[in-house]
Amino acid sequence: MKIGINRMVVNLFLILVAAGFLWYIVQSQNLLGEKKTAVSSTKQAQTDIQFKDKKITLDYKKFDPKLIENIGTFSRDEKWLGSGFYDTALYFEYPSSLNLAGGERNKITMERNNNLDLSKIINFDLIINFQSELTDLETGDLTFVDSNKKTAVFVLPTTQSAKNWVAINIPKEQFATDSDFNWNRIEKTRFNFLPRLFASVVVGLGGLRGQPGSILYNDWNTIDEKMLLLDKRKNEISLMVRNIGASVAVIRKITSVSNFTFQSSYSPLNSGLAGLFFRGNYKNGQGYYLLVGGIGGNQWQITKTGKDGSKILALGEINNFQFKYGEKYYLKADTKGNNIKAYLSTDGSNFTLLASTDDDEFTSGGVGLVTNGGVALFNDFEFTQ
């Protein structure tokens, strides 16, 4: 009798252990399922590490001039010849663009004599405006001719937006070249366009520049790299900012700062607004803006884009002043707590206070540049905190 009772106890114990094990497996599966659901439905927090350096400078004048080439800004002094005309009313950057027009399968050609060394160039950037319907164009190309009359040809894409200025990135490796073509002895740059039968074509050219690949974007964060470009004038390199692809960019290294002074030089290339972006988020454009007028303008404003949209915090005009083409100015933003100060200088040393205003929506963020229709050159970046 005693042996039977012991067996019953052992069997009952084994049954309880097995049941417990099965319960554990079921609960484990439920917990894993719940955990998986929780992870997929929970919004991830976004955090930036505060930038600790007290000072940083960024100066593009130190770039090797052979890495950048303004092949065409399409002003009259460049002496382009062919089936086109200079347009001083519709242009991408002051003072003009180059318009090519023709029809009925008559080839449209525009060319310029050069003496260029493009051996160190990696990419070409072309600003173009297809002012007629793209279906009216059969083909178009950009051609370089070297000193031995050998050619390098790139067939332009005809899938760009019509009737808007767009930027086409052209890697050098995508040119079809004659054998022994020599990139360091370019003597001619040529554009060819062929309209379809019974159609006419009008194409605007706004700028053609050689670039050093992706070197520039080691310095900047932006949602579209077409916003930024390197420019060379009088053998001096600057950063061109333009309203193509994106409107804001921040210095990559300076991701999250609170109290600081940030300044740069500024030289307008058209009449649109441009300036400094600070305590900003380049992904959504939220932050503060110091915007100033372009060529012929004298206005300025401090603007905020936040959770409730955009709001002008302060604005005004400089009565005895106008921004001029070819001149260099200096913009400065100073933040301390809720206070924001904006300054302008014509020499980089003596700054005039434009405004002092208070706002508490953004306490930190990145610093960089903004364009609101403006095309401008920036350089001599200085940040201190």
C-alpha positions in Angstrom: 0.0 0.0 0.0 2.8 2.3 0.9 4.6 1.6 -2.5 1.4 2.4 -4.4 1.0 5.7 -2.7 4.6 6.6 -3.5 4.1 5.8 -7.1 1.0 8.0 -7.2 3.0 10.9 -5.6 5.8 10.5 -8.2 3.3 10.4 -11.1 1.5 13.4 -9.8 4.8 15.3 -9.5 5.8 14.4 -13.1 2.4 15.6 -14.4 2.8 18.9 -12.5 6.3 19.4 -13.9 5.1 18.7 -17.5 2.2 21.0 -17.1 4.4 23.8 -15.8 6.8 23.3 -18.7 4.0 23.6 -21.2 2.7 26.7 -19.5 6.1 28.3 -19.6 6.4 27.6 -23.4 3.0 29.1 -24.1 3.7 32.2 -22.0 7.2 32.6 -23.5 5.6 32.6 -27.0 3.0 35.2 -25.9 5.7 37.4 -24.3 7.8 37.2 -27.4 4.9 38.0 -29.6 3.9 41.0 -27.3 7.5 42.2 -27.3 7.7 42.0 -31.1 4.5 44.0 -31.4 5.7 46.6 -28.9 9.0 47.2 -30.8 7.3 47.6 -34.2 4.7 50.1 -32.9 6.9 52.2 -30.6 8.3 55.4 -32.1 12.1 55.7 -31.7 13.4 58.6 -29.8 15.7 61.0 -31.7 18.7 62.4 -29.8 21.8 64.4 -30.7 25.0 64.6 -28.8 25.9 68.2 -27.9 28.8 69.6 -29.9 31.6 70.4 -27.4 34.2 72.2 -29.5 34.5 75.9 -28.6 35.4 77.1 -32.1 35.3 75.8 -35.7 36.1 77.5 -39.0 35.3 76.4 -42.6 37.1 78.1 -45.5 36.7 76.9 -49.1 39.4 79.3 -50.4 41.9 76.6 -49.4 40.6 74.2 -52.0 42.9 73.3 -54.9 41.5 75.6 -57.8 42.1 72.8 -60.3 39.4 70.7 -58.6 36.7 73.2 -59.6 36.0 74.9 -63.0 33.3 77.4 -64.0 33.1 76.3 -67.6 30.1 78.5 -68.3 28.1 81.0 -66.3 26.6 82.2 -69.7 27.2 85.9 -69.5 28.0 88.0 -72.5 31.7 88.2 -71.8 32.1 84.4 -72.4 31.4 84.9 -76.1 29.2 81.9 -76.9 28.5 81.6 -80.6 25.7 79.8 -82.5 21.9 79.5 -82.6 21.1 81.3 -79.3 20.8 84.6 -77.5 21.5 86.0 -74.0 18.4 86.4 -71.8 18.7 89.1 -69.1 15.1 88.6 -68.0 15.0 84.9 -67.3 18.2 83.7 -65.7 19.4 81.4 -63.0 22.3 83.6 -61.8 23.0 87.3 -62.6 23.3 88.7 -65.2 22.0 86.3 -67.9 21.2 82.8 -69.1 21.8 81.5 -72.6 18.8 80.5 -74.7 18.9 78.2 -77.6 16.0 78.1 -80.0 15.1 76.3 -83.3 12.8 73.8 -84.9 11.9 71.5 -87.8 14.9 69.1 -87.2 17.4 71.9 -87.7 20.2 71.3 -85.3 20.7 74.0 -82.6 24.3 74.5 -81.8 26.1 76.8 -79.3 29.8 76.7 -78.6 32.6 78.5 -76.9 36.4 78.4 -77.3 38.2 77.3 -74.1 41.6 76.6 -72.8 40.8 74.2 -69.9 42.4 71.5 -67.9 39.6 69.2 -66.8 41.8 66.3 -65.8 41.1 66.5 -62.1 37.3 67.1 -62.5 35.1 64.2 -61.4 31.6 65.4 -62.1 30.0 68.1 -64.2 26.9 70.1 -63.0 24.6 71.6 -65.6 21.8 74.0 -64.8 19.2 73.8 -67.6 15.6 74.9 -68.3 13.6 73.0 -71.0 11.2 75.9 -71.8 9.4 73.9 -74.5 7.8 70.5 -74.2 10.3 67.7 -73.8 8.4 65.7 -76.4 9.5 68.3 -79.0 13.2 67.5 -78.4 14.6 64.4 -80.2 18.1 64.6 -78.6 20.6 66.9 -77.0 24.2 66.6 -75.9 27.1 68.3 -74.2 30.4 67.9 -76.1 34.0 68.8 -75.2 36.6 69.0 -78.0 40.4 68.7 -77.2 43.4 70.2 -79.0 43.5 67.3 -81.4 39.8 67.6 -82.4 38.9 64.5 -80.4 35.5 64.6 -78.7 33.9 63.6 -75.4 30.1 63.5 -75.7 27.3 63.1 -73.1 23.7 62.6 -74.3 21.5 64.8 -72.1 18.5 63.1 -70.4 15.1 64.4 -71.6 13.2 63.2 -68.5 13.8 66.4 -66.5 10.9 68.7 -65.4 10.0 71.1 -68.2 9.9 74.9 -67.7 11.9 74.8 -64.4 15.6 75.3 -63.7 17.0 71.8 -62.8 20.5 70.5 -62.0 21.8 67.6 -64.0 24.8 65.8 -62.5 27.1 64.3 -65.2 29.9 61.9 -64.0 32.9 62.3 -66.3 33.0 58.5 -66.7 29.7 58.6 -68.5 31.0 60.6 -71.5 31.6 58.7 -74.7 35.2 59.6 -75.7 37.3 59.2 -78.8 40.4 57.1 -78.4 43.3 59.3 -77.0 40.9 62.0 -75.9 42.8 64.5 -73.7 40.9 66.0 -70.7 43.7 68.3 -69.8 43.7 70.2 -73.1 40.0 71.2 -73.8 39.7 73.8 -76.6 36.0 73.9 -77.1 32.7 73.4 -75.3 29.6 72.7 -77.4 25.9 72.1 -76.9 23.8 70.4 -79.6 20.0 70.1 -79.6 17.8 68.5 -82.3 14.1 69.3 -82.4 11.6 66.8 -83.8 9.9 67.2 -87.1 7.1 69.8 -87.0 8.3 70.9 -83.5 10.3 73.8 -82.0 12.6 73.8 -79.0 13.7 76.5 -76.6 16.4 75.5 -74.0 17.8 77.8 -71.3 21.4 77.2 -70.0 22.1 78.6 -66.5 25.5 77.3 -65.5 28.1 74.5 -66.3 30.7 73.7 -63.6 33.3 71.0 -63.1 33.3 69.5 -59.6 35.6 67.3 -57.4 33.1 64.5 -56.7 31.5 64.2 -53.3 34.3 66.0 -51.3 31.9 68.8 -50.5 29.4 66.6 -48.7 31.9 65.5 -46.0 31.1 69.0 -44.6 27.3 69.3 -44.9 24.0 67.5 -44.2 21.1 68.2 -46.5 18.2 66.1 -47.8 19.3 66.8 -51.4 22.9 67.4 -52.4 21.8 69.4 -55.5 21.3 72.4 -53.1 25.1 72.9 -52.8 27.9 73.4 -55.3 31.4 74.7 -55.4 32.1 77.8 -57.5 35.3 79.5 -58.7 35.7 83.1 -59.5 39.0 85.0 -59.9 40.6 81.7 -58.8 38.8 81.8 -55.5 36.6 78.9 -54.4 33.2 79.5 -52.6 30.2 77.5 -51.7 27.2 78.1 -54.0 23.8 77.7 -52.3 20.7 77.4 -54.6 17.0 76.7 -54.3 17.2 73.3 -56.1 16.3 70.1 -54.3 16.4 71.4 -50.8 16.2 74.7 -48.9 18.4 74.1 -45.8 21.7 72.5 -45.0 23.7 72.2 -41.8 27.4 71.8 -41.1 27.8 68.0 -40.5 30.1 68.3 -37.5 27.9 70.8 -35.6 24.7 68.8 -34.9 23.4 70.2 -31.7 24.4 73.5 -30.1 22.5 76.0 -27.8 24.4 79.2 -27.2 26.7 80.4 -29.9 27.8 82.9 -32.5 27.7 81.8 -36.2 28.7 83.9 -39.2 29.7 83.6 -42.8 30.4 85.8 -45.8 27.6 86.2 -48.3 27.5 87.3 -52.0 24.2 87.2 -53.9 23.9 85.9 -57.4 20.2 86.7 -57.9 17.4 88.7 -56.2 16.1 85.9 -54.0 16.4 85.6 -50.2 19.1 83.5 -48.6 21.1 83.4 -45.3 21.8 81.5 -42.1 20.0 78.6 -40.6 20.5 77.9 -36.8 19.1 75.8 -34.0 17.8 73.9 -37.0 16.9 70.4 -38.2 17.8 69.9 -41.8 15.5 66.9 -42.2 12.3 68.8 -41.5 13.5 72.4 -41.9 12.4 73.4 -38.4 14.6 76.1 -36.8 15.5 79.8 -37.1 16.4 81.6 -40.2 18.3 84.9 -40.8 17.3 85.8 -44.4 18.5 88.8 -46.4 17.6 90.3 -49.7 19.5 89.4 -52.9 20.7 91.8 -55.7 19.0 95.1 -55.5 17.3 94.3 -52.1 17.8 95.9 -48.7 15.5 93.8 -46.6 16.2 91.3 -43.8 14.1 89.1 -41.5 14.3 86.5 -38.7 11.9 83.7 -39.3 10.9 80.6 -37.4 9.6 77.3 -38.8 8.1 75.3 -36.0 5.3 72.9 -35.0 2.7 75.6 -35.9 4.3 76.5 -39.3 6.3 79.6 -40.2 6.3 82.9 -38.4 8.3 86.1 -38.9 9.8 87.1 -35.6 11.4 90.3 -36.8 11.9 92.1 -40.1 13.1 95.4 -41.6 14.9 97.3 -44.2 18.3 99.1 -44.4 17.4 102.6 -45.7 20.8 103.6 -47.1 21.9 100.3 -48.5 21.4 97.7 -51.3 23.0 94.3 -51.9 25.1 94.3 -55.1 26.3 91.7 -57.4 30.0 90.8 -57.0 30.2 92.3 -53.5 30.9 90.3 -50.3 28.9 90.9 -47.1 28.9 89.1 -43.7 26.0 87.7 -41.8 26.0 86.8 -38.1 23.5 85.1 -35.7 24.1 85.2 -32.0 21.9 83.1 -29.6 21.9 83.1 -25.8 19.0 81.4 -24.0 15.7 82.7 -25.6 17.4 85.7 -27.1 18.4 85.9 -30.8 20.5 88.7 -32.3 21.1 89.2 -36.0 24.0 91.3 -37.5 25.2 92.5 -40.9 28.7 93.7 -41.9 30.2 95.0 -45.1 33.8 94.3 -44.1 33.7 91.3 -41.7 34.8 93.4 -38.8 32.3 96.1 -38.0 28.8 94.6 -37.6 25.5 96.4 -37.4 22.8 95.0 -35.2 19.7 94.3 -37.3 17.4 92.9 -34.6 17.2 91.4 -31.1 14.2 89.1 -30.5 13.1 86.4 -28.1 11.7 83.0 -28.7 11.7 79.8 -26.7 10.6 77.0 -29.1 14.1 75.8 -30.1 16.8 75.6 -27.5 19.4 73.8 -29.6 20.1 72.4 -33.1 22.5 72.6 -36.0 23.9 75.6 -37.8 24.1 76.1 -41.6 22.5 77.8 -44.6 19.1 78.5 -46.1 17.8 79.7 -49.4 14.3 81.0 -50.2 14.6 81.4 -53.9 18.1 82.8 -53.6 21.3 81.8 -55.4 24.3 83.0 -53.4 28.0 82.4 -52.6 29.0 81.7 -49.0 32.4 81.3 -47.4 34.5 82.1 -44.3 32.3 80.2 -41.8 33.1 80.9 -38.1 31.4 79.2 -35.2 32.1 79.9 -31.5 30.4 78.8 -28.3 
